[in-house]
């Protein structure tokens, strides 16, 4: 089985994506995989983002 990190690397290799993350927004918001030192890697740490995740159905 391919890991989430491998999935992220494959997307970034094509130069189509500038940033990508696999996240969970149910129960406990968390990042499963992301490109390090990019915007989406820090999405859960921001108060605005937490408000967004809590507003999701």
N, C-alpha and C positions, 0 to 999 in steps of 0.2 A: 504494500500500500504506500502511496506517495504521501509524504508529510506535507502539512500546510506550507512550510517554508519552501519546499521544492515547487509547489504550486505558485507561490509568490515570485520566486526566481524566474520561472518560465514566463510569467506575464511581463516582468520587467526586462527580460532579455530581448523581447521583440521591439522595444523602444516605442510601443504604442502608449503605454502607461507611464505616468510620471511618479505616481505613488499608488499604493494599494495596501489594504489591510483586510484580514478576515476577523470579524468581531462577533461577539455574542451580546445580544441586547436583552435577553430574558433573565429573570432572577438576579444574577450578579453580572453587570456589564464587565466584559473583559476582552482583551485582544488575544486572539489565538495565533496570529502571525502578522507581521508587518515589515516594511522596509525600514531598517534602523536609520536614525537621524533624519527621517522625513516627517511631515505633518501628521499623517495618520498613526504613526507609532505613539504619539502623545495624546490621541483623541480622548481617551478615558480619563486622563489626568486633569482635564479642564472642567471647571464648574459648569460652563455653558453646555458642554457635551453631556454631562450627567443629566442636566435638565432635559435635553433632547431624548436621551435613552429612556428616561422615566415617562416621557409623553407618548412613547410608542405603544400601540395596542398589544 
